[in-house]
Amino acid sequence: MPFKKLHSDILEKLAQLEITTPSPFQSESIPIVKSGANVYCVAPKDSGKTTTLIITTMQKLKCRAIGNAPRALILVENKEIATQLYDAFLFYTKETSLRVYVGYEELHNDVQKSEIAMGVDILISTPKSMNKLFLTNGVSIADLKLFSIDDATFLTQKSAYAAIMSITQSIQKCQYVLYSEKMHPMLKRFEDYFMEYSKVVRIEN
């Protein structure tokens, strides 16, 4: 069964990539993420989690730039993963007006603040870097609609866990989607904080 009810820009890009049929994980997860619910997306490597993250983010933002403040925030473990995801997003969004920005600890906070202020739709960052932006009022969260976490197992690390708790306490209303290969007990604990009323999409090996 082909991809359904996605923005024409997304379908066009998938067609260019000759991706015509969603994976079992994508068939189950994309409609639930599109519904606006908080979601734990648990599936093995190479099941289509990153592609799902990209296309659901683009869908949520209707493939167009609006305002200056980020409307989608994506947390990743480190600079290497951040830049890889940034490149993937650029490939998917280059025919749209969406503005994608990547930040990480090695990039000075003041540089990030000034560049983000120029206008960003999708912000990719590491927990430590993002938390520093929050603490220094370096990013507005007023327009935030979607907060995704790629390969969320890294949040079991003490510093990353503290950072995500600090960041989410500042956000009033937002959809959260966590992608992970396994459902770690610490990730389930987020249900008591920002993952309220969450749904679980789980694909086994």
N, C-alpha and C positions, 0 to 999 in steps of 0.2 A: 504494500500500500504506500503511495507517495506521501510526501510531506503535504499537510493541509493547513489552510488558514494562516499562512505566514505572509508577511509583507512581500510585495513583488520584488523589491531589491534583494531580499534574502533568497528568494526562490531563484532569481537570476544567477546569483553567485553560486548557489548549490549546483545549478545546472552546468555552470562553467567548470565546476570541479567534478562533474559527472557523478554527483551524489544525488541519486534519485529516490532512494528508499531509506527511511530512518532505521537505525538499529533498534533491537528490542528495547533497550534502555531509553532511546530517544522517543519511541512511540509512546512509552508510558510516562516519561518525565515532562516532555514539552507541554502537553495540555495542562498538567497540574501547575507547572511554573507559570504558564500564561494566565491561569485562573487568579493569580495574585496571592495564593497561599504561601505560608512559610513552608519550606520543603527541605528534608534531608534526602539527597540523591546519592545512593550507595550502590556502587557498581565496580567491577574489576577494571583494571587497566585496559585501554584500547576499546572501551565500550561506547565511546562517543561523548564523554562528559564535557570535555573542553569545547567541542563544537556546539553542544547543547547550551553551555554557558554563553558562548558568543551570540548564537542566533536568538536566544531568549532575551538577552540584553538589548540587542538591536530591535527586536520586536516591541519590547516594553517602551523604548524611546522613539518608536515609529520611524526609525531610520533617518531622523533629522535633528539638526542642532536647534536648541531653544535656550535662550538666556545665556548666562555666564557660569552659573554654579553647577557642579556635577549632579547628574540625575541618577547615575549608576556608579557604585563603588565596588571594586573587586580586590580582595585581599589575597596575597600569595605569600609563600614562605620566604623567598629571598630574591635578590636582584636578578639572578640568572632566569628564574621562572617568570619573573615580572617582565623582563625584556622579551622572552619567548612569546608570552601571551600578548604583549603589546604588538609584536610583529604579526601575529595571527589576526588580531583585531584590525590592524591596518589593512591587511589583505582583504578582509571581508567588508570593511567600511569605506574603501577608497572611492567608490562611486556614489557615496552618500555624503551628506554635509556633517555627519557625526565627527566630533573632535575627541580624540583619545589621547590621554596623557599617562605617562608612567613615572612613578617616583620610588625612591629607595634610599636607604641610610647613607650610601656613599655620595648622594647628590645633596648639596647644602640646602638646608631648610628654607633659607631666604630665597634661593633660586627657585625652588619649587613653588613657594608662595607667590612670587611675582609672575611665574609662568602660568600657574593655575588661574590667577586673577584675570588673565587675558581671555579666558573662556574655555571651559571643558565640559563635555557631556559624560564621558566615561573615564573614571580615574582608577588606575591600577597601582597598587601600592603594597608595601610590606607593613605588618602590624606596628613595628617600632616607628617607622617613618610616618605612617598615618597618624599614630597617636601624638607624635610631636607636632604635626600640622594642627590637630585638634587643640592641643594645649596652648598653641601660640596663635590661635584664631586665624590659621593660614588657609582654611577652606570653609566655605559655607555649606551647611547641610540642609538648608531650608527647602531645597527642591529635590532632595534625595528620594528616589522611588524604589530602587533595587540595590540590595547589598548582597553580593555573592562572595563565597570563599572557595577558592580552588584547592583541591587536595587538602582538605581541612584538618587532617591528622596532625599537622604541625602545631595546631592550637593546644595540643596536650603539653607542649613545652611551657614551662612556667612563665617566661617573659612574654610569649605570644598570647597566652591565656589572659594574663593581666592586662595586656594592651587591648585585646578585643573587648574585655569587660568594660574598660575605661571608655573606649570609643562608643560602644552601643548604649551606654548610659546617657550619652548626649543626644541620642536620636529619638525623636518623639514617635514618628510613625514611618514604617518602611517595611518592604517585603525582604525577607532573608532566605537565601538558598545556599545550603552547604553541600559541597561535592566531596565525596570521600570514597576510598576503596573499601573501608570497613567502618562499621558503626562503633566507635570507641565509647566506653561509658562516659568519659568526660564530655564528649560531644552531646550526648543525650542530656547531660546536666543543663545545657543551654536552654532546654524547654522551660526551666524555671525563671529564665531571664528574658532573652529576646526572641527565642524560637517558640513562642506561645502558639497553641493550637496547630502545631506543625503536622504535616503529612510526611510519610516516608515512602520513597520509591526505592525498591531494593531488587537488584538483579544479581543472581548468584553466578558463580563460575560454571 
